[in-house]
Amino acid sequence: MLVEGKIALVTGAGRGIGRAIALALARHGADVVINDVLAETAEAAAEEVRPLGRRALAAPGNITDPKQCKEMIERAVTEFSRLDILVNNAGITRDQLIVGMKDEDWDLVLNVNLKGAFNCIRAALRPMSRQRFGRIINIASVVGIMGNVGQANYAASKGGLIALTKTVAREMASRNITCNAVAPGFIQTDMTASLKPEIKEAVIKQVPLGRMGLAEEVAGCVLFLASDLAAYVTGHVLVVDGGMAM
Ligand SMILES: NC(=O)c1ccc[n+]([C@@H]2O[C@H](COP(=O)([O-])OP(=O)(O)OC[C@H]3O[C@@H](n4cnc5c(N)ncnc54)[C@H](O)[C@@H]3O)[C@@H](O)[C@H]2O)c1
């Protein structure tokens, strides 16, 4: 029970890594607010949490809209009295080589992956500052450290998210709010399911552990950073990639 009695909000938690994070936090004693832009998946994930004996609130909404983020966090605080843990997980890809990348695809990926996290962080800092406690975990990517062909927009958004993480860590440390990033490598989810088998094989060859990671393996690291075990860790980027980026 690493986060017993804590209140957590996870964005993009209707499926994939976000869903696994919400379930891991609930298994370790947290009540969870489950955000997703797809309302039905948010509700379905909340339904999975409740049998674990924890409270779950589905909070559908688009994190690119600052107003929706503010309302969602206010709703969470009204419902559960506080907000201890924010996991900025929602993210998208729109891959293309730079020469062919459309403005809309650059803007959309930056808006969801970077501005969306900023919107949620800004709104969450109010209750967290009041409480003088907070754990913010941003789901970045090894691509934000290494760069990647065909992912200029995605890599820039995740690199930006890492810089945002370190800035929040510095600004909010005096309020006992920590902010860390988790940078997954190549993880089995819907996001990577559509990649061609030959691309998957080529990527797996670069992974010393010789396989893709599981959403639960990312969730375990988020759980650690959300728990008291990581009370003295802030501004850190925890790479979860089977050794790929070292
Ligand atoms: N799968 C990987 O290999 C991998 C690797 C590194 C980092 N990541 C990161 O992990 C996070 C989760 O990825 P995943 O593989 O689970 O992806 P996924 O596509 O399976 O899930 C993403 C979820 O975010 C939701 N979402 C998208 N836009 C949103 C918005 N504007 N507002 C609210 N919710 C929104 C989607 O509906 C979906 O449920 C992302 O930030 C991704 O960039 C994934």
The ligand as an SDF file (V2000), in Angstrom:
LIG
                    3D

 44 48  0  0  0  0  0  0  0  0999 V2000
    3.5010    3.2090  -26.0900 N   0  0  0  0  0  0  0  0  0  0  0  0
    4.7750    3.5910  -26.1030 C   0  0  0  0  0  0  0  0  0  0  0  0
    5.6680    2.9120  -26.6360 O   0  0  0  0  0  0  0  0  0  0  0  0
    5.1690    4.8820  -25.4330 C   0  0  0  0  0  0  0  0  0  0  0  0
    6.5350    5.1740  -25.3460 C   0  0  0  0  0  0  0  0  0  0  0  0
    6.9370    6.3500  -24.7440 C   0  0  0  0  0  0  0  0  0  0  0  0
    6.0040    7.2270  -24.2230 C   0  0  0  0  0  0  0  0  0  0  0  0
    4.6760    6.9240  -24.3330 N   0  0  0  0  0  0  0  0  0  0  0  0
    3.7480    7.9180  -23.7820 C   0  0  0  0  0  0  0  0  0  0  0  0
    2.8970    7.2980  -22.8310 O   0  0  0  0  0  0  0  0  0  0  0  0
    1.6370    7.9730  -22.8150 C   0  0  0  0  0  0  0  0  0  0  0  0
    0.5260    6.9440  -22.9870 C   0  0  0  0  0  0  0  0  0  0  0  0
    0.7320    6.2630  -24.2210 O   0  0  0  0  0  0  0  0  0  0  0  0
   -0.0640    4.9490  -24.6580 P   0  0  0  0  0  0  0  0  0  0  0  0
    0.8890    4.1250  -25.4230 O   0  0  0  0  0  0  0  0  0  0  0  0
   -0.7870    4.3900  -23.4990 O   0  0  0  0  0  0  0  0  0  0  0  0
   -1.0790    5.6300  -25.7080 O   0  0  0  0  0  0  0  0  0  0  0  0
   -2.6120    5.2890  -26.0500 P   0  0  0  0  0  0  0  0  0  0  0  0
   -2.8330    5.9470  -27.3680 O   0  0  0  0  0  0  0  0  0  0  0  0
   -2.8850    3.8510  -25.8860 O   0  0  0  0  0  0  0  0  0  0  0  0
   -3.4040    6.0850  -24.9070 O   0  0  0  0  0  0  0  0  0  0  0  0
   -3.4320    7.4890  -24.8490 C   0  0  0  0  0  0  0  0  0  0  0  0
   -4.7220    7.9200  -24.1960 C   0  0  0  0  0  0  0  0  0  0  0  0
   -4.7370    9.3570  -24.1460 O   0  0  0  0  0  0  0  0  0  0  0  0
   -6.0240    9.8070  -24.5250 C   0  0  0  0  0  0  0  0  0  0  0  0
   -5.9410   11.1740  -25.0690 N   0  0  0  0  0  0  0  0  0  0  0  0
   -5.4460   11.5510  -26.2710 C   0  0  0  0  0  0  0  0  0  0  0  0
   -5.5890   12.8710  -26.4360 N   0  0  0  0  0  0  0  0  0  0  0  0
   -6.1720   13.3560  -25.3160 C   0  0  0  0  0  0  0  0  0  0  0  0
   -6.6030   14.6370  -24.8970 C   0  0  0  0  0  0  0  0  0  0  0  0
   -6.4350   15.7060  -25.6900 N   0  0  0  0  0  0  0  0  0  0  0  0
   -7.1830   14.7740  -23.6760 N   0  0  0  0  0  0  0  0  0  0  0  0
   -7.3610   13.6950  -22.8690 C   0  0  0  0  0  0  0  0  0  0  0  0
   -7.0040   12.4370  -23.2360 N   0  0  0  0  0  0  0  0  0  0  0  0
   -6.4100   12.2740  -24.4390 C   0  0  0  0  0  0  0  0  0  0  0  0
   -6.4760    8.8040  -25.5760 C   0  0  0  0  0  0  0  0  0  0  0  0
   -7.8930    8.8230  -25.7680 O   0  0  0  0  0  0  0  0  0  0  0  0
   -5.9620    7.4900  -24.9940 C   0  0  0  0  0  0  0  0  0  0  0  0
   -6.8950    6.8800  -24.1370 O   0  0  0  0  0  0  0  0  0  0  0  0
    1.6970    9.0090  -23.9290 C   0  0  0  0  0  0  0  0  0  0  0  0
    2.0390   10.2750  -23.3840 O   0  0  0  0  0  0  0  0  0  0  0  0
    2.8100    8.5010  -24.8110 C   0  0  0  0  0  0  0  0  0  0  0  0
    3.4200    9.5460  -25.5340 O   0  0  0  0  0  0  0  0  0  0  0  0
    4.2350    5.7780  -24.9160 C   0  0  0  0  0  0  0  0  0  0  0  0
  1  2  1  0
  2  3  2  0
  2  4  1  0
  4  5  1  0
  4 44  2  0
  5  6  2  0
  6  7  1  0
  7  8  2  0
  8  9  1  0
  8 44  1  0
  9 10  1  0
  9 42  1  0
 10 11  1  0
 11 12  1  0
 11 40  1  0
 12 13  1  0
 13 14  1  0
 14 15  2  0
 14 16  1  0
 14 17  1  0
 17 18  1  0
 18 19  2  0
 18 20  1  0
 18 21  1  0
 21 22  1  0
 22 23  1  0
 23 24  1  0
 23 38  1  0
 24 25  1  0
 25 26  1  0
 25 36  1  0
 26 27  1  0
 26 35  1  0
 27 28  2  0
 28 29  1  0
 29 30  1  0
 29 35  2  0
 30 31  1  0
 30 32  2  0
 32 33  1  0
 33 34  2  0
 34 35  1  0
 36 37  1  0
 36 38  1  0
 38 39  1  0
 40 41  1  0
 40 42  1  0
 42 43  1  0
M  CHG  2   8   1  16  -1
M  END
$$$$
